[in-house]
Amino acid sequence: MTKNEAITELATTFNINLIYAHRVFSLADKTNLIEDSSRIIAEKPKPFVKWVGGKRQLLAQFRLMNLYPPEKFNIKNGKYFEPFVGGGAVFFDLLPERAHLSDLNHELVVTYNIIKSDIESLIKSLKKHKVDKEYFLKIRSRNPEDLSDLDIASRFIYLNRTCFNGMYRVNSKGKFNVPFGKYTNPLICDEDNLRKASKALKNVEIKKQDYKEVLKKAKRGDFVYFDPPYYPASKTASFTSYTNKSFLDKEQIELRDVFVKLHKRGCFVMLSNSDTLFINKIYSGLEGVRITKVQANRAINSNASKRGKISEVLITNY
Ligand SMILES: C[S@@+](CC[C@H](N)C(=O)[O-])C[C@H]1O[C@@H](n2cnc3c(N)ncnc32)[C@H](O)[C@@H]1O
């Protein structure tokens, strides 16, 4: 059996994507491939924060539709870029050895970097937190600008685990303002998963920057996944406050232009957004670009009657 055949067999046997299958193959003991791969796969980390718009549930659908990962993308030659990384559901699914992750959320990026470089101090700090409304409000009121990077990461994970619905929302001054979540027993310090995530991030670059910076680095053959703040499905349903900047018509058109530039450069480009008239309009009629509709479960609406399946689009150039 050739190396590529063995990798494809791993992908089928364990129902994993081909990029991750490459990594598993390179780490596994080749004399005992299946058993050792099974041990490695059991050690796979999950995203360490809950993030609104997380893509985990949709990945299986994308894969069944043969839209993800791009079949011709070769991880040995190309790099993976995720310029709106958020909780990193797609990164943690692919686990490419070399990747560029970025986001505009400063505290999130600091947290990724602390997990990567100072995991044991972070675990120690997370173990000191308490689940109590008064304590939550005290931690929430702290200004991240006055904190060390370690304290920013510890506060960020603590608030994410104990706030209402694990949401991240800031007010117009950029201050986190989600209320206490009243969970009975939230797991604030999932040390096992955090250590696995730390290992997975070892060769990964994580920066705070605008998504447009991807244009400076991505080359022909690289794979870029964009998961921007979604265009609102209706005027009242706008949940785009990850940062205190809006991401509406003008910003979506600028993003479309970045998509087209990368497409022309020969990158593999994949982008998620809401299935709205506006998004369908700005991506239609582009040569070589496909719009596919997918159904997602959305549980973020606090009004239970409004939860349910909503239609999203996946836009690809391959
Ligand atoms: C829909 S979320 C991404 C969710 C992510 N795919 C996941 O699985 O959790 C959008 C992300 O874009 C970030 N963001 C907003 N505007 C940005 C910009 N101009 N450049 C880079 N990131 C931005 C937000 O901070 C947020 O984390």
The ligand as a MOL file (V3000), in Angstrom:
LIG
                    3D

  0  0  0     0  0            999 V3000
M  V30 BEGIN CTAB
M  V30 COUNTS 27 29 0 0 0
M  V30 BEGIN ATOM
M  V30 1 C -18.7050 33.9650 12.8970 0
M  V30 2 S -17.3480 34.2670 13.9620 0 CHG=1
M  V30 3 C -16.2820 32.9600 13.5810 0
M  V30 4 C -16.7270 31.6750 14.2370 0
M  V30 5 C -15.7170 30.5420 14.0990 0
M  V30 6 N -15.6760 30.0140 12.7650 0
M  V30 7 C -16.0090 29.3940 15.0690 0
M  V30 8 O -16.0560 28.2320 14.6960 0
M  V30 9 O -16.1450 29.6720 16.2700 0 CHG=-1
M  V30 10 C -16.6360 35.7170 13.3090 0
M  V30 11 C -15.2930 36.1710 13.9340 0
M  V30 12 O -14.7760 37.2660 13.1740 0
M  V30 13 C -14.0790 38.1690 14.0330 0
M  V30 14 N -13.9830 39.4490 13.2850 0
M  V30 15 C -14.9240 40.4150 13.0930 0
M  V30 16 N -14.4780 41.3680 12.2430 0
M  V30 17 C -13.2180 40.9970 11.8750 0
M  V30 18 C -12.2400 41.5500 10.9940 0
M  V30 19 N -12.4450 42.6980 10.3400 0
M  V30 20 N -11.0680 40.8770 10.8250 0
M  V30 21 C -10.8280 39.7230 11.4930 0
M  V30 22 N -11.7240 39.1470 12.3460 0
M  V30 23 C -12.8930 39.7810 12.5400 0
M  V30 24 C -14.8910 38.1660 15.2850 0
M  V30 25 O -14.1060 38.5580 16.3970 0
M  V30 26 C -15.3670 36.6910 15.3620 0
M  V30 27 O -14.4990 35.9140 16.1630 0
M  V30 END ATOM
M  V30 BEGIN BOND
M  V30 1 1 1 2
M  V30 2 1 2 3
M  V30 3 1 2 10
M  V30 4 1 3 4
M  V30 5 1 4 5
M  V30 6 1 5 6
M  V30 7 1 5 7
M  V30 8 2 7 8
M  V30 9 1 7 9
M  V30 10 1 10 11
M  V30 11 1 11 12
M  V30 12 1 11 26
M  V30 13 1 12 13
M  V30 14 1 13 14
M  V30 15 1 13 24
M  V30 16 1 14 15
M  V30 17 1 14 23
M  V30 18 2 15 16
M  V30 19 1 16 17
M  V30 20 1 17 18
M  V30 21 2 17 23
M  V30 22 1 18 19
M  V30 23 2 18 20
M  V30 24 1 20 21
M  V30 25 2 21 22
M  V30 26 1 22 23
M  V30 27 1 24 25
M  V30 28 1 24 26
M  V30 29 1 26 27
M  V30 END BOND
M  V30 END CTAB
M  END
